[in-house]
Amino acid sequence: MGAEVLEESPRLVALNFQDAANYDFYLERTDGVANAAGQLLWDPVYGGLIQGNPRTPDDAALCYEAVNGFRYTGREEYLRSRGNPARIEIASRNKIAPRLRLLLGMTQPPEPLAALFEITLEITDISHRPMADFVREVQAREREPDSLVHQSLFTLDPQALGVATFPAGSRFHVQLQTHFAKAGVEQSAAEFHAALRCPRGNDLPRPASALAAFGKPLRMKQSINGTAWDAMKAVLNIP
């Protein structure tokens, strides 16, 4: 399947899995209802367990990247236009902003609206493919040396998936994202400044990559659709 418009089912953006009692995951979902400007609201969903106890955004790692005055954790809700490429907008008055400011002791007013563009490069049918082989391929792709940062989709041992296969209707999405700039302001590569900070640790590995916090002008974003995620959850005994 080619680079079509992104489907509007829930998508798994990151899975950080040690065992059935220690994991976290990060989903993005939309109700599919466009606003007056034709944009869809995508709302992140975060969950998991640590030593069998529920994980919440309040006890999760909080890493952020500071890009030209805008702080981004990867957990903000955002507006996305339909089409390819799509425009994504994140307002400073989002759900995670108050927690981030409280943690950092910030009192300044909200940063301006930030925007990026997302180009869908690939939507691949992974129906009936072995899950473990697919995870190995994705992990190998993320380690390939190139000028792009790959968002980490799977942090787990593929052997945990056994011989399970994806069901019919499973899809793999790959998008290329530009980095954030203040909306309505031109920005050159020379003007790009970013810094990754993790003021709060995570007891699971690689929290920064799992939260998609990177300091590069371009990044590769990967995800699987809701059909594929539901099947993988069942294999891993995730509720």
Secondary structure as UniProt FT lines:
FT   STRAND          11..19
FT   TURN            20..21
FT   STRAND          22..34
FT   TURN            36..37
FT   STRAND          39..50
FT   TURN            51..52
FT   STRAND          53..54
FT   TURN            57..58
FT   STRAND          62..67
FT   TURN            68..69
FT   STRAND          70..72
FT   STRAND          78..81
FT   STRAND          86..90
FT   HELIX           97..104
FT   STRAND          114..125
FT   TURN            127..128
FT   HELIX           131..143
FT   STRAND          149..150
FT   STRAND          154..155
FT   HELIX           158..161
FT   TURN            162..163
FT   TURN            168..169
FT   STRAND          171..178
FT   STRAND          181..182
FT   TURN            183..184
FT   HELIX           189..191
FT   STRAND          194..200
FT   HELIX           207..210
FT   TURN            211..212
FT   STRAND          218..225
FT   HELIX           226..236
//
